[in-house]
Amino acid sequence: MRRRLAALCVDTCVVAGFVALGRNSHSEGEAISDIAIVAAPFLIGLAVGWVACRHTDRPAGMRIGLVVWTSTVVIGLALRGLVFSRPTPPVFILVAGTFLALTLLGWRAVLAVARRRIARIGAAADLSAP
């Protein structure tokens, strides 16, 4: 349960960071309420992805990351345009998809590499133990 909560928190911070960076780069302000409103469609997409993966025992795995990323981008962009009435130019679709892929999948990739290295070091230590 702790791993799932930790992964969900990281993913939520990634989405909030994406919105905060975007608002800052366009000089749209950094008020928490404004960030929450803009982040809402993406957070809903993120939640749908997490509900779809609720039975996993590897919440930080790449497969889960792909589901979460896909639902965050597809549902988030759809809701942004249809429900929240915000324009969604093609370049924004590209930027959102790329940034969220690099971050939602990136932290999982870094974690996977770190785990493999730790396991390798542990295995080497076991072989050299008397």
PyMOL CGO cylinders between C-alpha atoms (Angstrom):
from pymol import cmd
from pymol.cgo import CYLINDER

trace = [
    CYLINDER, 0.00, 0.00, 0.00, 2.86, 2.39, 0.79, 0.3, 1, 1, 1, 1, 1, 1,
    CYLINDER, 2.86, 2.39, 0.79, 4.45, 1.81, -2.63, 0.3, 1, 1, 1, 1, 1, 1,
    CYLINDER, 4.45, 1.81, -2.63, 1.17, 2.51, -4.36, 0.3, 1, 1, 1, 1, 1, 1,
    CYLINDER, 1.17, 2.51, -4.36, 0.65, 5.71, -2.38, 0.3, 1, 1, 1, 1, 1, 1,
    CYLINDER, 0.65, 5.71, -2.38, 4.22, 6.85, -3.03, 0.3, 1, 1, 1, 1, 1, 1,
    CYLINDER, 4.22, 6.85, -3.03, 3.91, 6.24, -6.79, 0.3, 1, 1, 1, 1, 1, 1,
    CYLINDER, 3.91, 6.24, -6.79, 0.55, 8.02, -6.88, 0.3, 1, 1, 1, 1, 1, 1,
    CYLINDER, 0.55, 8.02, -6.88, 2.05, 11.01, -5.04, 0.3, 1, 1, 1, 1, 1, 1,
    CYLINDER, 2.05, 11.01, -5.04, 4.97, 11.21, -7.47, 0.3, 1, 1, 1, 1, 1, 1,
    CYLINDER, 4.97, 11.21, -7.47, 2.61, 11.05, -10.45, 0.3, 1, 1, 1, 1, 1, 1,
    CYLINDER, 2.61, 11.05, -10.45, 0.37, 13.73, -8.95, 0.3, 1, 1, 1, 1, 1, 1,
    CYLINDER, 0.37, 13.73, -8.95, 3.39, 15.98, -8.35, 0.3, 1, 1, 1, 1, 1, 1,
    CYLINDER, 3.39, 15.98, -8.35, 4.48, 15.42, -11.96, 0.3, 1, 1, 1, 1, 1, 1,
    CYLINDER, 4.48, 15.42, -11.96, 1.09, 16.57, -13.29, 0.3, 1, 1, 1, 1, 1, 1,
    CYLINDER, 1.09, 16.57, -13.29, 0.97, 19.54, -10.92, 0.3, 1, 1, 1, 1, 1, 1,
    CYLINDER, 0.97, 19.54, -10.92, 4.54, 20.45, -11.89, 0.3, 1, 1, 1, 1, 1, 1,
    CYLINDER, 4.54, 20.45, -11.89, 3.66, 20.25, -15.58, 0.3, 1, 1, 1, 1, 1, 1,
    CYLINDER, 3.66, 20.25, -15.58, 0.80, 22.71, -15.10, 0.3, 1, 1, 1, 1, 1, 1,
    CYLINDER, 0.80, 22.71, -15.10, 2.81, 25.02, -12.82, 0.3, 1, 1, 1, 1, 1, 1,
    CYLINDER, 2.81, 25.02, -12.82, 5.71, 25.14, -15.30, 0.3, 1, 1, 1, 1, 1, 1,
    CYLINDER, 5.71, 25.14, -15.30, 3.35, 25.81, -18.18, 0.3, 1, 1, 1, 1, 1, 1,
    CYLINDER, 3.35, 25.81, -18.18, 1.54, 28.60, -16.36, 0.3, 1, 1, 1, 1, 1, 1,
    CYLINDER, 1.54, 28.60, -16.36, 4.84, 30.13, -15.29, 0.3, 1, 1, 1, 1, 1, 1,
    CYLINDER, 4.84, 30.13, -15.29, 6.32, 29.99, -18.79, 0.3, 1, 1, 1, 1, 1, 1,
    CYLINDER, 6.32, 29.99, -18.79, 3.25, 31.78, -20.16, 0.3, 1, 1, 1, 1, 1, 1,
    CYLINDER, 3.25, 31.78, -20.16, 3.17, 34.29, -17.28, 0.3, 1, 1, 1, 1, 1, 1,
    CYLINDER, 3.17, 34.29, -17.28, -0.32, 33.16, -16.27, 0.3, 1, 1, 1, 1, 1, 1,
    CYLINDER, -0.32, 33.16, -16.27, 0.30, 33.27, -12.54, 0.3, 1, 1, 1, 1, 1, 1,
    CYLINDER, 0.30, 33.27, -12.54, 1.12, 30.66, -9.95, 0.3, 1, 1, 1, 1, 1, 1,
    CYLINDER, 1.12, 30.66, -9.95, -1.89, 30.79, -7.62, 0.3, 1, 1, 1, 1, 1, 1,
    CYLINDER, -1.89, 30.79, -7.62, -2.70, 27.34, -6.27, 0.3, 1, 1, 1, 1, 1, 1,
    CYLINDER, -2.70, 27.34, -6.27, -6.37, 27.68, -7.20, 0.3, 1, 1, 1, 1, 1, 1,
    CYLINDER, -6.37, 27.68, -7.20, -5.50, 28.53, -10.82, 0.3, 1, 1, 1, 1, 1, 1,
    CYLINDER, -5.50, 28.53, -10.82, -3.06, 25.63, -11.03, 0.3, 1, 1, 1, 1, 1, 1,
    CYLINDER, -3.06, 25.63, -11.03, -5.70, 23.28, -9.60, 0.3, 1, 1, 1, 1, 1, 1,
    CYLINDER, -5.70, 23.28, -9.60, -8.28, 24.38, -12.17, 0.3, 1, 1, 1, 1, 1, 1,
    CYLINDER, -8.28, 24.38, -12.17, -5.90, 23.91, -15.09, 0.3, 1, 1, 1, 1, 1, 1,
    CYLINDER, -5.90, 23.91, -15.09, -4.57, 20.62, -13.69, 0.3, 1, 1, 1, 1, 1, 1,
    CYLINDER, -4.57, 20.62, -13.69, -8.05, 19.18, -13.02, 0.3, 1, 1, 1, 1, 1, 1,
    CYLINDER, -8.05, 19.18, -13.02, -8.58, 17.44, -16.39, 0.3, 1, 1, 1, 1, 1, 1,
    CYLINDER, -8.58, 17.44, -16.39, -5.13, 15.86, -16.25, 0.3, 1, 1, 1, 1, 1, 1,
    CYLINDER, -5.13, 15.86, -16.25, -5.56, 14.81, -12.63, 0.3, 1, 1, 1, 1, 1, 1,
    CYLINDER, -5.56, 14.81, -12.63, -8.88, 13.20, -13.56, 0.3, 1, 1, 1, 1, 1, 1,
    CYLINDER, -8.88, 13.20, -13.56, -7.11, 11.33, -16.38, 0.3, 1, 1, 1, 1, 1, 1,
    CYLINDER, -7.11, 11.33, -16.38, -4.39, 10.32, -13.92, 0.3, 1, 1, 1, 1, 1, 1,
    CYLINDER, -4.39, 10.32, -13.92, -7.01, 9.03, -11.48, 0.3, 1, 1, 1, 1, 1, 1,
    CYLINDER, -7.01, 9.03, -11.48, -8.69, 6.97, -14.20, 0.3, 1, 1, 1, 1, 1, 1,
    CYLINDER, -8.69, 6.97, -14.20, -5.34, 5.39, -15.05, 0.3, 1, 1, 1, 1, 1, 1,
    CYLINDER, -5.34, 5.39, -15.05, -4.70, 4.57, -11.43, 0.3, 1, 1, 1, 1, 1, 1,
    CYLINDER, -4.70, 4.57, -11.43, -8.17, 3.05, -11.01, 0.3, 1, 1, 1, 1, 1, 1,
    CYLINDER, -8.17, 3.05, -11.01, -7.51, 0.91, -14.09, 0.3, 1, 1, 1, 1, 1, 1,
    CYLINDER, -7.51, 0.91, -14.09, -4.29, -0.33, -12.45, 0.3, 1, 1, 1, 1, 1, 1,
    CYLINDER, -4.29, -0.33, -12.45, -5.64, -0.71, -8.92, 0.3, 1, 1, 1, 1, 1, 1,
    CYLINDER, -5.64, -0.71, -8.92, -4.85, -4.43, -8.69, 0.3, 1, 1, 1, 1, 1, 1,
    CYLINDER, -4.85, -4.43, -8.69, -1.18, -4.20, -9.54, 0.3, 1, 1, 1, 1, 1, 1,
    CYLINDER, -1.18, -4.20, -9.54, 1.58, -5.24, -7.21, 0.3, 1, 1, 1, 1, 1, 1,
    CYLINDER, 1.58, -5.24, -7.21, 4.13, -3.10, -9.10, 0.3, 1, 1, 1, 1, 1, 1,
    CYLINDER, 4.13, -3.10, -9.10, 2.82, 0.49, -9.03, 0.3, 1, 1, 1, 1, 1, 1,
    CYLINDER, 2.82, 0.49, -9.03, 6.18, 1.90, -10.14, 0.3, 1, 1, 1, 1, 1, 1,
    CYLINDER, 6.18, 1.90, -10.14, 6.49, -0.50, -13.08, 0.3, 1, 1, 1, 1, 1, 1,
    CYLINDER, 6.49, -0.50, -13.08, 6.74, 0.66, -16.68, 0.3, 1, 1, 1, 1, 1, 1,
    CYLINDER, 6.74, 0.66, -16.68, 3.51, -1.10, -17.70, 0.3, 1, 1, 1, 1, 1, 1,
    CYLINDER, 3.51, -1.10, -17.70, 1.60, 0.85, -15.08, 0.3, 1, 1, 1, 1, 1, 1,
    CYLINDER, 1.60, 0.85, -15.08, 3.43, 3.98, -16.19, 0.3, 1, 1, 1, 1, 1, 1,
    CYLINDER, 3.43, 3.98, -16.19, 2.27, 3.47, -19.77, 0.3, 1, 1, 1, 1, 1, 1,
    CYLINDER, 2.27, 3.47, -19.77, -1.36, 3.06, -18.68, 0.3, 1, 1, 1, 1, 1, 1,
    CYLINDER, -1.36, 3.06, -18.68, -1.16, 6.08, -16.38, 0.3, 1, 1, 1, 1, 1, 1,
    CYLINDER, -1.16, 6.08, -16.38, 0.57, 8.22, -19.01, 0.3, 1, 1, 1, 1, 1, 1,
    CYLINDER, 0.57, 8.22, -19.01, -1.90, 7.27, -21.75, 0.3, 1, 1, 1, 1, 1, 1,
    CYLINDER, -1.90, 7.27, -21.75, -4.96, 7.94, -19.62, 0.3, 1, 1, 1, 1, 1, 1,
    CYLINDER, -4.96, 7.94, -19.62, -3.52, 11.18, -18.26, 0.3, 1, 1, 1, 1, 1, 1,
    CYLINDER, -3.52, 11.18, -18.26, -2.81, 12.55, -21.73, 0.3, 1, 1, 1, 1, 1, 1,
    CYLINDER, -2.81, 12.55, -21.73, -5.82, 11.24, -23.65, 0.3, 1, 1, 1, 1, 1, 1,
    CYLINDER, -5.82, 11.24, -23.65, -8.46, 11.85, -20.99, 0.3, 1, 1, 1, 1, 1, 1,
    CYLINDER, -8.46, 11.85, -20.99, -6.80, 15.05, -19.80, 0.3, 1, 1, 1, 1, 1, 1,
    CYLINDER, -6.80, 15.05, -19.80, -6.69, 16.59, -23.26, 0.3, 1, 1, 1, 1, 1, 1,
    CYLINDER, -6.69, 16.59, -23.26, -10.24, 15.46, -24.08, 0.3, 1, 1, 1, 1, 1, 1,
    CYLINDER, -10.24, 15.46, -24.08, -11.62, 16.90, -20.84, 0.3, 1, 1, 1, 1, 1, 1,
    CYLINDER, -11.62, 16.90, -20.84, -9.60, 20.08, -21.27, 0.3, 1, 1, 1, 1, 1, 1,
    CYLINDER, -9.60, 20.08, -21.27, -11.27, 20.78, -24.59, 0.3, 1, 1, 1, 1, 1, 1,
    CYLINDER, -11.27, 20.78, -24.59, -14.74, 19.33, -24.11, 0.3, 1, 1, 1, 1, 1, 1,
    CYLINDER, -14.74, 19.33, -24.11, -15.58, 19.94, -20.46, 0.3, 1, 1, 1, 1, 1, 1,
    CYLINDER, -15.58, 19.94, -20.46, -13.27, 22.73, -19.36, 0.3, 1, 1, 1, 1, 1, 1,
    CYLINDER, -13.27, 22.73, -19.36, -13.63, 24.66, -22.65, 0.3, 1, 1, 1, 1, 1, 1,
    CYLINDER, -13.63, 24.66, -22.65, -9.94, 25.41, -22.98, 0.3, 1, 1, 1, 1, 1, 1,
    CYLINDER, -9.94, 25.41, -22.98, -8.35, 25.51, -26.42, 0.3, 1, 1, 1, 1, 1, 1,
    CYLINDER, -8.35, 25.51, -26.42, -6.08, 22.60, -27.25, 0.3, 1, 1, 1, 1, 1, 1,
    CYLINDER, -6.08, 22.60, -27.25, -3.76, 23.54, -30.13, 0.3, 1, 1, 1, 1, 1, 1,
    CYLINDER, -3.76, 23.54, -30.13, -1.80, 20.70, -31.76, 0.3, 1, 1, 1, 1, 1, 1,
    CYLINDER, -1.80, 20.70, -31.76, 1.51, 21.98, -30.40, 0.3, 1, 1, 1, 1, 1, 1,
    CYLINDER, 1.51, 21.98, -30.40, 0.10, 21.76, -26.85, 0.3, 1, 1, 1, 1, 1, 1,
    CYLINDER, 0.10, 21.76, -26.85, -0.88, 18.13, -27.47, 0.3, 1, 1, 1, 1, 1, 1,
    CYLINDER, -0.88, 18.13, -27.47, 2.71, 17.43, -28.51, 0.3, 1, 1, 1, 1, 1, 1,
    CYLINDER, 2.71, 17.43, -28.51, 4.20, 19.31, -25.55, 0.3, 1, 1, 1, 1, 1, 1,
    CYLINDER, 4.20, 19.31, -25.55, 1.83, 17.74, -23.01, 0.3, 1, 1, 1, 1, 1, 1,
    CYLINDER, 1.83, 17.74, -23.01, 2.32, 14.22, -24.34, 0.3, 1, 1, 1, 1, 1, 1,
    CYLINDER, 2.32, 14.22, -24.34, 6.09, 14.54, -24.49, 0.3, 1, 1, 1, 1, 1, 1,
    CYLINDER, 6.09, 14.54, -24.49, 6.56, 16.22, -21.11, 0.3, 1, 1, 1, 1, 1, 1,
    CYLINDER, 6.56, 16.22, -21.11, 4.25, 13.79, -19.34, 0.3, 1, 1, 1, 1, 1, 1,
    CYLINDER, 4.25, 13.79, -19.34, 5.90, 10.80, -21.04, 0.3, 1, 1, 1, 1, 1, 1,
    CYLINDER, 5.90, 10.80, -21.04, 9.37, 11.96, -20.03, 0.3, 1, 1, 1, 1, 1, 1,
    CYLINDER, 9.37, 11.96, -20.03, 8.33, 12.55, -16.44, 0.3, 1, 1, 1, 1, 1, 1,
    CYLINDER, 8.33, 12.55, -16.44, 5.69, 9.87, -15.73, 0.3, 1, 1, 1, 1, 1, 1,
    CYLINDER, 5.69, 9.87, -15.73, 7.79, 7.20, -17.43, 0.3, 1, 1, 1, 1, 1, 1,
    CYLINDER, 7.79, 7.20, -17.43, 11.15, 8.79, -16.65, 0.3, 1, 1, 1, 1, 1, 1,
    CYLINDER, 11.15, 8.79, -16.65, 11.03, 8.48, -12.88, 0.3, 1, 1, 1, 1, 1, 1,
    CYLINDER, 11.03, 8.48, -12.88, 9.99, 4.85, -13.27, 0.3, 1, 1, 1, 1, 1, 1,
    CYLINDER, 9.99, 4.85, -13.27, 12.91, 4.17, -15.61, 0.3, 1, 1, 1, 1, 1, 1,
    CYLINDER, 12.91, 4.17, -15.61, 15.38, 5.79, -13.21, 0.3, 1, 1, 1, 1, 1, 1,
    CYLINDER, 15.38, 5.79, -13.21, 13.95, 3.72, -10.35, 0.3, 1, 1, 1, 1, 1, 1,
    CYLINDER, 13.95, 3.72, -10.35, 14.21, 0.51, -12.40, 0.3, 1, 1, 1, 1, 1, 1,
    CYLINDER, 14.21, 0.51, -12.40, 17.87, 1.20, -13.24, 0.3, 1, 1, 1, 1, 1, 1,
    CYLINDER, 17.87, 1.20, -13.24, 18.65, 2.00, -9.59, 0.3, 1, 1, 1, 1, 1, 1,
    CYLINDER, 18.65, 2.00, -9.59, 16.97, -1.21, -8.42, 0.3, 1, 1, 1, 1, 1, 1,
    CYLINDER, 16.97, -1.21, -8.42, 18.92, -3.30, -10.94, 0.3, 1, 1, 1, 1, 1, 1,
    CYLINDER, 18.92, -3.30, -10.94, 22.20, -1.71, -9.86, 0.3, 1, 1, 1, 1, 1, 1,
    CYLINDER, 22.20, -1.71, -9.86, 21.43, -2.28, -6.19, 0.3, 1, 1, 1, 1, 1, 1,
    CYLINDER, 21.43, -2.28, -6.19, 20.53, -5.90, -6.93, 0.3, 1, 1, 1, 1, 1, 1,
    CYLINDER, 20.53, -5.90, -6.93, 23.76, -6.36, -8.90, 0.3, 1, 1, 1, 1, 1, 1,
    CYLINDER, 23.76, -6.36, -8.90, 25.82, -4.87, -6.09, 0.3, 1, 1, 1, 1, 1, 1,
    CYLINDER, 25.82, -4.87, -6.09, 24.05, -7.11, -3.60, 0.3, 1, 1, 1, 1, 1, 1,
    CYLINDER, 24.05, -7.11, -3.60, 24.67, -10.18, -5.76, 0.3, 1, 1, 1, 1, 1, 1,
    CYLINDER, 24.67, -10.18, -5.76, 28.35, -9.28, -6.13, 0.3, 1, 1, 1, 1, 1, 1,
    CYLINDER, 28.35, -9.28, -6.13, 28.64, -8.83, -2.36, 0.3, 1, 1, 1, 1, 1, 1,
    CYLINDER, 28.64, -8.83, -2.36, 27.05, -12.26, -1.81, 0.3, 1, 1, 1, 1, 1, 1,
    CYLINDER, 27.05, -12.26, -1.81, 29.57, -13.87, -4.18, 0.3, 1, 1, 1, 1, 1, 1,
    CYLINDER, 29.57, -13.87, -4.18, 32.54, -12.28, -2.47, 0.3, 1, 1, 1, 1, 1, 1,
    CYLINDER, 32.54, -12.28, -2.47, 31.37, -13.12, 1.07, 0.3, 1, 1, 1, 1, 1, 1,
    CYLINDER, 31.37, -13.12, 1.07, 33.38, -15.93, 2.70, 0.3, 1, 1, 1, 1, 1, 1,
]
cmd.load_cgo(trace, "trace")
